[in-house]
């Protein structure tokens, strides 16, 4: 049993139950909408309304803007529970909730203007090709194209990130990174969306592309999403980087998908008699051992992830700093969880036999979703090398920490 935070006796459990209760209420609607989400690559309007009513997009927004400012464990448990119903919904909530922590780095009046709307959703993605923000009077002129912007079809704001160029066209040479590269917050209506998300999994995330050309962005609507210099919030949650929270959230989503697959297989094995066999699948010794190993793999990865994050949170609450060792540990336990989830999901899919290939059954879509999660940056196998270098006393790339 996962222990509750020693620094917040009772509060963590109550907050977790509040959000999990909201997910339990929504889960039947999410599961029922999953085929439509898969087919249309969009979130149905009535379901989107319900997600907003439950304030799930606002979990990580500071409380002073009517956000949840929840403990990272609450965020992780919530998206994990959502993923058991539908991975695309969980992914969008996870992605957009983390993007919204930029509210902590904005001037209060700007943060209120953006996130004061209870249906505010911020989406962004990496640059595709050359992008730039040219300094001008009062702000910047932003030009470029960005993709993989999960949730952008329900976004009210977009956050293109790009390097800063001076008015004379030369790159800004400041020694401070937060002055050289920034995120620019622009109304979603000001960008041109491009439907490019024709993929095998996480289809409902609509992680499309968008572009802007010579768009004016006021200085106050720009931010460096990792700079302690610009952090205006006292809460210890905002000591964590965007990558810390992305990795924890996406690992939790992978675990939720795999757990749903394994549970579905256990239910199937009770009555399915494989072709050419005389007994149900659950009476097969190979299946029995496989189920046990898959369960151990998932639960041990989940425990490692949750216990690591809780221990780190307890330390950060006191120190207001996330050390390099702690960031490496988050990277390790989250990447490990994604890989463990993929392996357990593969067992469930293979053990289900031909049943698993039919879209009407609870395996095929989850199999594709799970492998799409593992293909994303947070599941990159090279992260193990990065952590290994650190553990061996070598210099390691800290780009995604």
Secondary structure, 3 states (H helix, E strand, C coil): CCCCCCCCCCHHHHHHHHHHHHHHHHHHHHHHHHHHHHHHCCCCHHHHHHHHHCCHHHCCCCHHHCCCCCCHHHHHHHHHHHHHHCHHHHHHHHHHHHHHHHHHHCCHHHHHHHHCCCCCCEECCCECCCCEEEEECCEEEEEEEEEEECCHHHCCEEEEEEEEECCCCCECCCCCHHHHEEEEEEEHHHCEEECCCCCCCCHHHCCEEEEEEEEEEEHHHEECCCCHHHCCCCCHHHHCCHHHHHHHHHHHHHHHHHHHHHHHHHHHHCCCCCCCCCCCHHHCHHHHHHHHHHHHHHHHHHHHHHHHHHHHHHHHHHHCCCCHHHHHHHHHHHHHHHHHHHHHHHHHHHHCHHHHHCCCCCCHHHHHHHHHHHHCHHHCCHHHHHHHHHHCCCCCCCCCC
